[in-house]
Amino acid sequence: MIRNFRELYSYRGLLLSLVQRELKARYRGSVLGFFWTFLNPTLHMLVYALLFGVFMKNQIPHYAYFMFVGLLPWIWFSTSVSAGASAISDRRDLMTKVRFPAQVLPATVVATNFCNFIFSLPLMVVLGLIFGVVPTWHVLLFPVVVLIQMCFTFAVVYAVSAFNVTFRDLQHIVMNLMTLWFFMTPVLYKLSTIPEEYRRVLQVLNPMSILITSYQAIFYEHRLPDAVPLVSLLGVSIVLLWGATQIFESRREEFAESI
């Protein structure tokens, strides 16, 4: 794992260039351009707020803000995994070049969506101020949660991108799986609404529930995230990242031939 990220760091110039290109190309030709970075999560929030906050009469105070706090990191994760699945298989033009660093491609997907996540944070703060929710000192824990999510997201993206090269159906399975995963994650509802016995199972089987509730604790509930689940997830994410990079390295020589 260390060797993989050392190589990735050595190609940081290429990574930065690819991320910049992806950000510029994402909405190229559209009238609103870069503003879609803010409009996409906002439109998602409005749809869910209308459905669950108005039609279904959700009783969570400041529901739109509560949901937006969880929606932004979820979008970062889900779009990274969905796009990352085909990060290698869709780039034959680059993979057939001599000694092209394959690990840069999944990293580009994660980094690009991370930039969109960061760019959307001011919108979340403004929405909170509209509801009278002001950030507190608990935001100092925000970088810690982001770092853990970064490790977990890298692990998932490296694994699915490597396997999708030879098993192309995986990218379609992943896209459908993300829908199920979303509703299994407490973005639209509070974790406390789930019965205790199922709540524990959900936290064990769904690492994103730990991350989302940590963001909600910091920005919505103004408290420190639960330390034990978060530290446990950090350890699990490091192990998963190590395993994913091992899988990626073992299959890297096959990429150019398989695509």
DRENMIGU-645111 format. One record per residue: x negated, y negated, z negated of N, C-alpha, C in turn. Coordinates in steps of 0.1 Angstrom, whole numbers, padded with zeros to 4 digits, always signed. Each point is the difference from the previous one (the first is absolute). Layout:
<rs>
XYZXYZXYZ;...
</rs>
This chain:
<rs>
-0008+0012+0000+0008-0012+0000-0009-0013+0000;-0010+0001-0008-0009-0012-0001-0007-0003+0014;-0004+0011+0006-0006-0001+0013+0009-0006+0010;+0013+0004+0000+0010-0004+0009+0002-0015-0001;+0001-0005-0013+0003-0014-0002-0013-0009+0001;-0012+0007-0001-0012-0007+0003-0001-0003+0015;+0004+0010+0008+0000-0002+0014+0011-0011+0004;+0011+0001-0007+0011-0010+0003-0005-0014-0003;-0007-0001-0011-0005-0013-0004-0011-0005+0011;-0007+0009+0005-0010-0004+0010+0006-0005+0013;+0013+0005+0002+0007-0004+0012+0011-0011-0003;-0003-0007-0011+0010-0010-0005+0003-0011+0011;-0010-0003+0008+0002-0010+0011+0010+0005+0010;-0001+0013+0004+0009+0006+0009+0014+0001-0006;+0001+0004-0013+0012+0001-0007+0007-0014+0000;-0007-0010-0003+0006-0014-0001+0005-0004+0014;-0008+0003+0010+0004-0004+0014+0013+0007+0004;+0001+0013-0003+0012+0008+0003+0012-0005-0008;-0002-0003-0012+0011-0005-0008+0005-0013+0005;-0009-0009+0004+0004-0013+0006+0007+0002+0013;-0004+0009+0008+0006+0003+0013+0014+0006-0002;+0002+0008-0010+0013+0006-0003+0010-0010-0005;-0005-0009-0009+0009-0011-0005+0004-0009+0011;-0009-0003+0009+0004-0009+0011+0009+0007+0010;-0002+0013+0003+0007+0007+0010+0014+0005-0005;+0002+0000-0013+0012+0006-0005+0012-0007+0005;+0000-0013+0000+0012-0008+0004-0003-0008+0012;-0010+0004+0008-0004-0008+0012+0012+0000+0010;+0003-0011+0005+0011-0001+0010+0013-0004-0006;+0002+0002-0014+0012-0004-0006+0001-0014-0003;+0012-0006-0001+0001-0014-0002-0004-0004-0013;+0003+0007-0011-0003-0003-0013-0014+0004-0004;-0006+0009+0007-0013+0004-0003-0003+0005-0014;-0010-0007-0006-0005+0003-0014+0011+0000-0010;+0011-0008+0002+0011-0001-0010+0007+0013-0002;-0001+0009+0009+0006+0013-0002-0006+0007-0012;-0012-0004-0004-0006+0006-0012+0009-0003-0012;+0006-0011+0000+0009-0004-0011+0014+0004+0003;+0004+0000+0013+0014+0003+0003+0004+0015-0002;-0010+0009+0004+0003+0014-0001+0004+0004-0014;-0008-0003-0011+0004+0004-0013+0012-0008-0005;+0001-0012+0004+0012-0008-0004+0013+0006+0006;+0000+0004+0012+0012+0006+0006+0003+0013-0006;-0010+0008-0004+0002+0012-0007+0007-0003-0013;-0005-0010-0007+0005-0003-0013+0014-0005+0001;+0004-0008+0010+0013-0005+0001+0010+0011+0003;-0004+0010+0008+0009+0011+0003+0003+0008-0013;-0011+0004-0007+0002+0008-0012+0007-0008-0011;-0003-0013-0001+0007-0008-0010+0015-0001+0003;+0003-0001+0013+0014-0001+0003+0007+0013-0003;-0006+0011+0003+0006+0013-0001+0001+0004-0015;-0011-0001-0008+0000+0004-0013+0003-0011-0010;-0002-0012+0003+0002-0011-0009+0014-0006+0001;+0006+0001+0012+0013-0006+0002+0011+0011+0002;-0002+0009+0010+0010+0010+0002+0001+0010-0011;-0011+0004-0005+0000+0011-0011-0002-0006-0014;+0000-0013-0001+0000-0007-0013-0011+0005-0009;-0012-0001+0004-0011+0004-0009-0001-0010-0011;-0002+0005-0012+0000-0008-0012-0014-0005-0004;-0010+0003+0008-0014-0005-0004-0001-0015+0002;-0004-0007-0010-0001-0015+0001-0011-0004+0011;+0003-0010+0007-0008-0005+0011-0004+0012+0009;+0010+0007+0005-0002+0012+0007-0009-0002+0012;+0002-0010+0008-0008-0002+0012-0014-0001-0003;-0004-0008-0011-0014-0001-0004-0005+0013-0005;+0007+0007-0008-0004+0013-0005-0003+0010+0011;+0008+0000+0010-0002+0009+0012-0012-0004+0008;-0002-0013+0002-0010-0006+0008-0014+0004-0006;-0001+0000-0013-0012+0003-0007-0005+0014+0003;+0010+0010+0001-0004+0013+0004-0001+0003+0015;+0008-0008+0007+0000+0002+0015-0013-0004+0007;-0007-0010-0005-0012-0004+0007-0011+0011-0001;-0003+0005-0012-0010+0011+0000+0004+0012+0007;+0013+0003+0000+0005+0012+0007-0002-0002+0015;+0003-0012+0005-0002-0002+0015-0015+0002+0003;-0009-0005-0008-0014+0002+0002-0003+0014+0001;+0004+0008-0010-0003+0014+0000+0007+0008+0012;+0013-0002+0002+0007+0008+0010-0005-0003+0014;-0002-0013+0003-0005-0003+0014-0014+0004+0002;-0008+0000-0011-0014+0006+0002+0000+0015+0003;+0009+0007-0007+0000+0014+0002+0006+0004+0013;+0011-0007+0004+0007+0003+0013-0009-0003+0011;-0006-0012+0000-0009-0004+0011-0014+0008-0001;-0004+0003-0012-0013+0007-0002+0000+0014+0005;+0012+0006+0000+0001+0014+0005-0006+0001+0014;+0003-0009+0008-0005+0000+0014-0012-0009+0003;-0006-0004-0011-0011-0010+0002-0012+0006+0008;-0002+0013-0001-0011+0007+0008+0006+0005+0013;+0011+0006+0000+0005+0007+0012+0004-0010+0011;+0003-0012-0004+0005-0010+0010-0012-0008+0006;-0012+0002-0005-0011-0008+0004-0011+0008+0007;+0005+0006+0011-0010+0008+0008-0010-0009+0006;+0004-0012+0004-0010-0010+0006-0012-0002-0009;+0002+0000-0013-0011-0003-0009-0007+0013-0005;+0008+0011-0002-0006+0012-0005-0009+0007+0010;+0002-0003+0013-0009+0007+0010-0013-0008+0002;-0001-0011-0007-0013-0007+0001-0010+0006-0009;-0013-0001+0004-0010+0007-0008-0002-0006-0014;+0001+0008-0010-0003-0003-0014+0009-0011-0005;+0013+0000+0005+0009-0010-0006+0004+0005-0014;+0000-0009-0010+0003+0004-0014+0015+0002-0001;+0004+0012+0000+0014+0003-0001+0007-0005-0013;-0007+0000-0011+0006-0004-0012+0004-0015+0000;-0004-0007+0009+0004-0014+0001+0014-0002+0004;+0005+0010+0008+0014-0002+0005+0011+0002-0010;+0000+0010-0009+0009+0000-0011-0001-0012-0009;-0013-0003-0003-0003-0012-0009+0006-0013+0006;+0000-0001+0013+0005-0012+0007+0015-0001-0003;+0007+0011+0001+0015+0001-0002+0003-0005-0015;-0007+0006-0009+0002-0003-0014-0003-0015-0003;-0011-0005+0005-0004-0013-0002+0009-0011+0006;+0005+0004+0012+0009-0010+0007+0013-0001-0007;+0006+0011-0005+0012-0001-0008-0002-0006-0014;-0012+0002-0005-0003-0007-0013+0000-0015+0002;-0006-0005+0011+0000-0014+0003+0015-0005+0001;+0009+0007+0006+0014-0004+0001+0006+0000-0014;-0004+0009-0008+0005+0001-0014-0005-0013-0008;-0012-0003+0002-0006-0012-0007+0007-0013+0005;+0002-0001+0013+0006-0012+0006+0014-0002-0004;+0007+0012-0004+0014-0001-0004+0002-0004-0015;-0011+0001-0008+0001-0002-0014+0005-0014-0004;-0004-0011+0007+0005-0013-0003+0015-0001+0002;+0006+0008+0010+0014+0000+0002+0007+0006-0013;-0006+0011-0005+0005+0006-0012+0000-0010-0012;-0011-0007-0001-0001-0010-0011+0011-0011+0001;+0002-0005+0012+0010-0010+0003+0014+0006-0003;+0003+0012+0004+0013+0006-0003+0002+0001-0015;-0011+0004-0007+0001+0000-0015+0003-0013-0006;-0006-0011+0005+0002-0013-0005+0015-0005+0002;+0005+0005+0012+0014-0003+0003+0009+0005-0011;-0003+0013-0004+0008+0006-0011-0004-0004-0014;-0010-0009-0001-0005-0004-0013-0009+0010-0007;-0007+0009+0008-0009+0009-0005-0014-0005+0003;-0007-0004-0010-0014-0006+0002-0010+0011-0004;-0011+0001+0008-0010+0010-0003-0007-0003-0013;-0004+0010-0008-0006-0001-0012-0014+0005+0000;-0007+0000-0011-0014+0005+0000-0002+0015+0004;+0011+0007+0000+0000+0014+0003-0005+0002+0015;+0000-0010+0008-0004+0001+0014-0015+0003+0000;-0007-0001-0011-0014+0003+0000-0003+0015+0003;+0011+0008-0003-0001+0015+0003+0003+0003+0014;+0005-0010+0008+0004+0003+0014-0012+0006+0008;-0012-0006+0000-0011+0007+0008-0003+0014-0004;+0002+0004-0013-0002+0014-0004+0010+0009+0007;+0013-0004+0000+0010+0008+0007-0002+0001+0015;-0004-0011+0006-0003-0001+0014-0012+0010+0003;-0010+0000-0008-0011+0009+0002+0004+0014+0000;+0008+0004-0010+0005+0014+0000+0008+0003+0012;+0009-0009+0004+0008+0003+0012-0009+0001+0012;-0010-0008+0001-0009+0001+0011-0007+0013+0001;-0004+0006-0011-0007+0013-0001+0010+0011+0005;+0012-0001-0006+0010+0010+0004+0004-0001+0014;+0002-0012+0005+0004-0002+0014-0011+0005+0010;-0013-0003-0003-0011+0005+0008+0000+0015+0000;+0003+0006-0011-0001+0015-0001+0011+0006+0009;+0012-0005-0001+0011+0005+0009-0003-0002+0014;-0004-0012+0004-0002-0004+0014-0012+0008+0006;-0011+0002-0007-0011+0008+0005+0005+0014+0002;+0007+0006-0009+0005+0014+0002+0009+0002+0012;+0011-0009+0001+0009+0002+0010-0006-0003+0014;-0008-0010+0001-0007-0003+0013-0009+0011+0005;-0006+0007-0009-0009+0011+0004+0008+0012+0004;+0011+0003-0007+0008+0012+0004+0008-0003+0012;+0004-0012+0003+0009-0003+0011-0007+0001+0013;-0013+0000+0000-0008+0002+0013+0003+0013+0006;+0001+0011-0008+0003+0013+0006+0015+0004-0002;+0007-0007-0009+0014+0004-0002+0008-0013+0002;+0003-0003+0012+0006-0013+0004+0015-0002-0006;+0006+0011-0004+0013-0001-0005+0000-0007-0014;-0012+0000-0006-0001-0005-0014+0004-0015+0000;-0003-0008+0010+0003-0014+0000+0015-0002-0001;+0008+0009+0007+0015-0001+0000+0005+0005-0013;-0006+0010-0006+0004+0005-0013-0002-0011-0011;-0011-0007+0001-0004-0010-0009+0010-0012+0000;+0004-0004+0012+0009-0011+0002+0014+0003-0007;+0004+0013+0001+0013+0004-0006-0002+0001-0015;-0011+0006-0004-0003+0002-0014-0001-0014-0007;-0004-0010+0006-0001-0013-0007+0013-0005-0004;+0011+0003+0008+0013-0005-0003+0005+0007-0013;-0002+0013-0001+0003+0008-0012-0008-0006-0012;-0013-0002+0002-0009-0005-0010+0004-0013-0005;+0005-0009+0008+0005-0013-0004+0011+0001-0010;+0010+0008+0003+0012+0001-0009-0004+0008-0013;-0011+0007+0000-0005+0007-0012-0009-0009-0008;-0002-0012+0005-0008-0010-0007+0008-0011-0006;-0001-0004-0012+0008-0011-0006-0002-0014+0005;+0003-0002+0012+0000-0013+0006+0013-0007+0000;+0011+0008+0003+0013-0006+0000+0007+0002-0014;-0006+0007-0009+0007+0003-0013-0011+0000-0010;+0004-0001-0013-0010+0001-0011-0003+0015-0003;-0012+0002-0004-0004+0014-0004+0008+0005-0012;+0004-0010-0008+0008+0003-0013+0014+0006+0003;+0005-0002+0012+0013+0005+0003+0000+0015+0003;-0012+0006+0002-0001+0014+0002-0001+0007-0013;+0007+0012-0001-0001+0007-0013-0014+0004-0004;-0003+0000-0012-0013+0002-0006-0007+0012+0006;+0006+0011+0001-0006+0013+0005-0004-0001+0014;+0008-0007+0008-0004-0002+0015-0010-0011+0001;+0000-0010-0009-0009-0011+0001-0014+0005-0001;-0003+0009-0009-0014+0005-0002-0004+0007+0013;+0009+0008+0005-0003+0008+0013-0003-0010+0011;+0008-0010+0001-0002-0010+0011-0014-0007-0001;-0004-0003-0012-0013-0007-0002-0011+0009+0004;+0001+0013-0003-0010+0010+0003-0001+0003+0015;+0011+0001+0006+0001+0004+0014-0001-0012+0010;+0002-0012-0005+0001-0012+0008-0009-0010-0006;-0013-0001+0004-0009-0010-0005+0004-0014+0003;+0008-0002+0011+0004-0014+0003+0010-0005-0010;+0007+0009-0007+0009-0005-0011-0008-0007-0011;-0012+0005-0003-0008-0006-0010-0005-0013+0004;-0004-0001+0013-0005-0013+0005+0011-0011+0001;+0012+0004+0005+0011-0009+0001+0004-0005-0013;+0002+0009-0010+0004-0005-0013-0011-0008-0007;-0012+0001+0004-0011-0008-0005+0001-0014+0005;+0003-0001+0013+0002-0014+0006+0012-0006-0007;+0011+0007-0002+0012-0005-0006-0003-0005-0014;-0008+0008-0007-0004-0004-0014-0007-0013+0000;-0009-0002+0009-0008-0012+0001+0008-0013+0004;+0007+0002+0011+0007-0012+0005+0014-0002-0004;+0007+0011-0003+0014-0002-0003+0003+0001-0015;-0006+0010-0007+0002+0002-0014-0009-0008-0009;-0011-0005+0006-0010-0008-0007-0006+0008-0012;-0005+0011+0003-0007+0009-0010-0011+0007+0007;-0008+0007-0009-0011+0008+0006+0005+0013+0005;-0005+0005+0011+0005+0013+0005-0004+0011-0010;+0007+0011+0001-0003+0011-0009-0014+0006+0004;-0008+0000-0010-0015+0003+0003-0002+0014+0003;+0006+0010-0007-0003+0014+0002+0004+0004+0014;+0012-0002+0005+0003+0004+0014-0010-0007+0010;-0003-0012-0002-0008-0008+0010-0014+0005+0000;-0006+0003-0012-0014+0005-0001+0000+0014+0006;+0010+0008-0003+0001+0014+0006+0001-0001+0015;+0007-0009+0005+0001-0001+0015-0013-0005+0006;-0007-0008-0007-0014-0004+0005-0008+0012+0001;+0000+0009-0010-0008+0012+0001+0004+0009+0011;+0013+0002+0002+0006+0008+0010-0004-0006+0014;+0001-0013+0001-0003-0006+0013-0014+0001+0004;-0009+0000-0009-0014+0002+0003-0003+0014+0004;+0006+0010-0006-0001+0014+0004+0006+0002+0014;+0012-0006+0002+0006+0002+0013-0008-0007+0011;-0006-0012-0003-0008-0007+0010-0013+0008+0003;-0006+0006-0010-0011+0009+0002+0004+0012+0009;+0011+0006-0003+0004+0011+0008+0003-0004+0014;+0007-0011+0002+0004-0005+0013-0012-0004+0009;-0010-0006-0006-0013-0003+0007-0007+0013+0004;+0000+0010-0009-0006+0013+0004+0007+0006+0012;+0013+0000+0000+0008+0005+0011-0003-0008+0013;-0001-0013-0002-0002-0009+0012-0014+0003+0006;-0010+0001-0009-0014+0003+0005-0001+0013+0006;+0007+0010-0005-0001+0014+0005+0006+0001+0014;+0010-0009+0003+0007+0001+0013-0005-0011+0010;-0009-0008-0005-0003-0012+0009-0006+0004+0013;-0008+0011+0000-0007+0004+0013+0011+0005+0010;+0011+0004-0005+0011+0005+0009+0008-0011+0006;+0000-0012-0005+0009-0010+0004-0001-0003+0015;-0012-0003+0005-0001-0003+0015+0005+0011+0009;-0003+0013-0004+0004+0011+0008+0015+0002+0000;+0006-0002-0012+0015+0003-0002+0009-0011+0007;-0005-0012+0001+0009-0010+0005-0003-0003+0015;
</rs>
